[in-house]
Amino acid sequence: MSLQEIVVMIHDGEYGRAIASLEFEVKDETKTPAQRVECCKWLAECNHRLDDYQESGNWYMEAVRIILSGQVDGRTKARDGLPLCNMALEAYEKGGDSTDVLVAARVKQYLVGLGK
């Protein structure tokens, strides 16, 4: 299924179906890291709309992990990863546990250091 079709499902409020499709897509190793990050962001959004802030934060952090594993310079990783890390922190503060907040905060510090 294409990402466009999945986005239509999301806009139609079919979050469960969209999540199942996106989880399949994000595991597809033939996808580029950018495509997998995009799927993670949509997964985070779907879970946020379902008020599952823990899972939403988890998917933002998965996107950050994909970015950090990429073959780009530190500043690019910081530029791309910091906004997602901030979104994870916001989600965790709404419904995650203190350990997740701490981990996301530490990753954010790391990313800030990379950006210097």
C-alpha contacts under 8 A as a table, 3 or more apart, distances in Angstrom:
res1	aa1	res2	aa2	distance
1	M	5	E	6.53
1	M	6	I	7.13
1	M	21	S	7.31
2	S	5	E	5.28
2	S	6	I	6.45
3	L	6	I	4.95
3	L	7	V	6.10
3	L	39	C	7.85
4	Q	7	V	5.07
4	Q	8	V	6.35
5	E	8	V	5.12
5	E	9	M	6.50
6	I	9	M	5.03
6	I	10	I	6.38
6	I	18	A	5.54
6	I	21	S	7.11
6	I	22	L	7.45
7	V	10	I	4.95
7	V	11	H	6.22
7	V	18	A	7.59
8	V	11	H	5.07
8	V	12	D	6.14
9	M	12	D	4.97
9	M	13	G	6.30
9	M	14	E	5.10
9	M	15	Y	6.96
9	M	17	R	7.36
9	M	18	A	5.98
10	I	13	G	5.05
10	I	14	E	5.43
10	I	15	Y	5.51
10	I	18	A	6.14
10	I	46	C	7.14
11	H	14	E	7.50
14	E	17	R	5.67
14	E	18	A	6.21
15	Y	18	A	4.94
15	Y	19	I	5.93
15	Y	46	C	5.69
15	Y	47	N	7.81
15	Y	50	L	7.71
16	G	19	I	5.15
16	G	20	A	6.35
17	R	20	A	5.23
17	R	21	S	6.32
18	A	21	S	5.17
18	A	22	L	5.97
18	A	43	L	7.98
18	A	46	C	7.71
19	I	22	L	5.06
19	I	23	E	5.97
19	I	43	L	5.96
19	I	46	C	6.88
20	A	23	E	5.30
20	A	24	F	6.45
21	S	24	F	5.21
21	S	25	E	6.32
22	L	25	E	4.90
22	L	26	V	6.06
22	L	39	C	5.81
22	L	40	C	7.63
22	L	42	W	7.62
22	L	43	L	6.48
23	E	26	V	5.25
23	E	27	K	6.44
23	E	39	C	7.77
23	E	43	L	7.56
24	F	27	K	5.47
24	F	28	D	6.57
25	E	28	D	5.18
25	E	31	K	7.69
25	E	36	R	7.16
25	E	39	C	6.96
26	V	29	E	7.82
26	V	31	K	7.68
26	V	35	Q	7.87
26	V	36	R	4.87
26	V	37	V	7.74
26	V	39	C	5.86
26	V	40	C	6.78
27	K	36	R	7.80
28	D	31	K	5.75
29	E	32	T	7.58
31	K	35	Q	5.91
31	K	36	R	6.30
32	T	35	Q	5.15
32	T	36	R	6.28
33	P	36	R	5.02
33	P	37	V	6.06
33	P	66	I	6.46
33	P	67	I	7.27
33	P	70	G	7.36
34	A	37	V	5.06
34	A	38	E	6.20
35	Q	38	E	5.07
35	Q	39	C	6.33
36	R	39	C	5.06
36	R	40	C	6.26
36	R	63	A	7.51
36	R	66	I	7.76
37	V	40	C	5.00
37	V	41	K	6.27
37	V	62	E	7.90
37	V	63	A	4.80
37	V	64	V	7.87
37	V	66	I	6.70
37	V	67	I	7.46
38	E	41	K	5.11
38	E	42	W	6.39
38	E	63	A	7.83
39	C	42	W	5.12
39	C	43	L	6.10
40	C	43	L	4.94
40	C	44	A	6.11
40	C	59	W	5.32
40	C	60	Y	6.36
40	C	62	E	6.79
40	C	63	A	5.57
41	K	44	A	5.07
41	K	45	E	6.24
41	K	59	W	6.78
41	K	60	Y	6.12
41	K	63	A	6.96
42	W	45	E	4.95
42	W	46	C	6.14
43	L	46	C	5.15
43	L	47	N	6.23
43	L	56	S	7.01
43	L	59	W	6.32
44	A	47	N	5.25
44	A	48	H	6.07
44	A	55	E	6.98
44	A	56	S	4.00
44	A	57	G	6.62
44	A	58	N	7.54
44	A	59	W	5.10
44	A	60	Y	5.97
45	E	48	H	4.96
45	E	49	R	6.21
45	E	56	S	6.61
46	C	49	R	5.15
46	C	50	L	6.39
46	C	56	S	7.61
47	N	50	L	4.94
47	N	51	D	6.24
47	N	52	D	5.11
47	N	53	Y	6.65
47	N	55	E	6.21
47	N	56	S	5.03
48	H	51	D	4.88
48	H	52	D	5.53
48	H	53	Y	5.52
48	H	55	E	7.93
48	H	56	S	5.46
48	H	91	A	7.67
49	R	52	D	7.53
52	D	55	E	5.62
52	D	56	S	6.21
52	D	95	G	7.24
53	Y	56	S	4.82
53	Y	57	G	6.06
53	Y	91	A	4.90
53	Y	92	Y	6.12
53	Y	94	K	6.27
53	Y	95	G	4.91
53	Y	96	G	6.38
54	Q	57	G	5.29
54	Q	58	N	6.27
54	Q	91	A	6.55
54	Q	92	Y	5.68
54	Q	95	G	5.47
54	Q	96	G	4.51
54	Q	97	D	7.73
55	E	58	N	4.87
55	E	59	W	6.31
56	S	59	W	5.34
56	S	60	Y	6.46
56	S	88	A	7.12
56	S	91	A	6.32
57	G	60	Y	5.10
57	G	61	M	6.17
57	G	87	M	7.09
57	G	88	A	4.09
57	G	89	L	6.87
57	G	90	E	7.76
57	G	91	A	5.10
57	G	92	Y	5.67
57	G	96	G	7.61
58	N	61	M	5.12
58	N	62	E	6.16
58	N	88	A	7.00
59	W	62	E	4.86
59	W	63	A	6.28
59	W	88	A	7.88
60	Y	63	A	5.12
60	Y	64	V	6.43
60	Y	84	L	5.59
60	Y	85	C	6.58
60	Y	87	M	6.76
60	Y	88	A	5.28
61	M	64	V	4.89
61	M	65	R	6.19
61	M	84	L	7.14
61	M	85	C	6.31
61	M	88	A	6.18
61	M	104	A	7.43
62	E	65	R	4.97
62	E	66	I	6.30
63	A	66	I	5.14
63	A	67	I	6.29
63	A	81	G	7.77
63	A	84	L	7.28
64	V	67	I	5.02
64	V	68	L	6.11
64	V	81	G	5.20
64	V	84	L	6.52
64	V	85	C	6.63
65	R	68	L	5.09
65	R	69	S	6.21
66	I	69	S	5.21
66	I	70	G	6.53
67	I	70	G	5.30
67	I	77	K	6.07
67	I	80	D	7.25
67	I	81	G	6.42
68	L	77	K	6.04
68	L	81	G	7.61
70	G	77	K	7.95
72	V	76	T	6.41
72	V	77	K	6.74
73	D	76	T	5.51
73	D	77	K	6.42
74	G	77	K	5.01
74	G	78	A	6.10
74	G	114	L	4.94
74	G	115	G	6.23
75	R	78	A	5.01
75	R	79	R	6.02
75	R	114	L	5.75
75	R	115	G	4.38
75	R	116	K	7.16
76	T	79	R	4.98
76	T	80	D	6.06
76	T	115	G	7.61
77	K	80	D	5.28
77	K	81	G	5.62
77	K	111	L	7.29
77	K	114	L	7.48
77	K	115	G	7.79
78	A	81	G	5.11
78	A	82	L	5.53
78	A	111	L	4.81
78	A	112	V	6.37
78	A	114	L	5.85
78	A	115	G	5.16
79	R	82	L	5.95
79	R	83	P	7.56
79	R	115	G	7.05
80	D	83	P	6.70
80	D	84	L	7.45
81	G	84	L	5.37
81	G	85	C	6.08
81	G	111	L	7.06
82	L	85	C	4.99
82	L	86	N	6.13
82	L	108	K	6.34
82	L	111	L	6.33
82	L	112	V	7.45
83	P	86	N	5.09
83	P	87	M	6.30
84	L	87	M	4.96
84	L	88	A	6.21
85	C	88	A	4.98
85	C	89	L	6.23
85	C	104	A	6.41
85	C	107	V	7.41
85	C	108	K	6.09
86	N	89	L	5.02
86	N	90	E	6.26
86	N	108	K	7.47
87	M	90	E	5.10
87	M	91	A	6.21
88	A	91	A	5.08
88	A	92	Y	6.04
88	A	104	A	6.90
89	L	92	Y	5.11
89	L	93	E	6.03
89	L	101	V	5.93
89	L	104	A	6.03
89	L	105	A	7.10
90	E	93	E	5.17
90	E	94	K	6.42
91	A	94	K	5.20
91	A	95	G	6.33
91	A	96	G	6.91
92	Y	95	G	5.14
92	Y	96	G	3.90
92	Y	97	D	6.58
92	Y	98	S	8.00
92	Y	100	D	6.55
92	Y	101	V	5.84
93	E	96	G	5.94
93	E	97	D	7.67
93	E	101	V	6.73
96	G	100	D	6.40
96	G	101	V	7.18
97	D	100	D	5.54
97	D	101	V	6.60
98	S	101	V	5.05
98	S	102	L	6.17
99	T	102	L	5.06
99	T	103	V	6.17
100	D	103	V	5.11
100	D	104	A	6.06
101	V	104	A	5.23
101	V	105	A	6.04
102	L	105	A	5.08
102	L	106	R	6.22
103	V	106	R	5.14
103	V	107	V	6.23
104	A	107	V	5.06
104	A	108	K	6.07
105	A	108	K	4.97
105	A	109	Q	6.31
106	R	109	Q	5.05
106	R	110	Y	6.29
107	V	110	Y	4.97
107	V	111	L	6.17
108	K	111	L	5.03
108	K	112	V	6.14
109	Q	112	V	5.09
109	Q	113	G	6.25
110	Y	113	G	5.10
110	Y	114	L	6.33
111	L	114	L	4.96
111	L	115	G	6.32
112	V	115	G	5.17
112	V	116	K	6.81
113	G	116	K	5.52
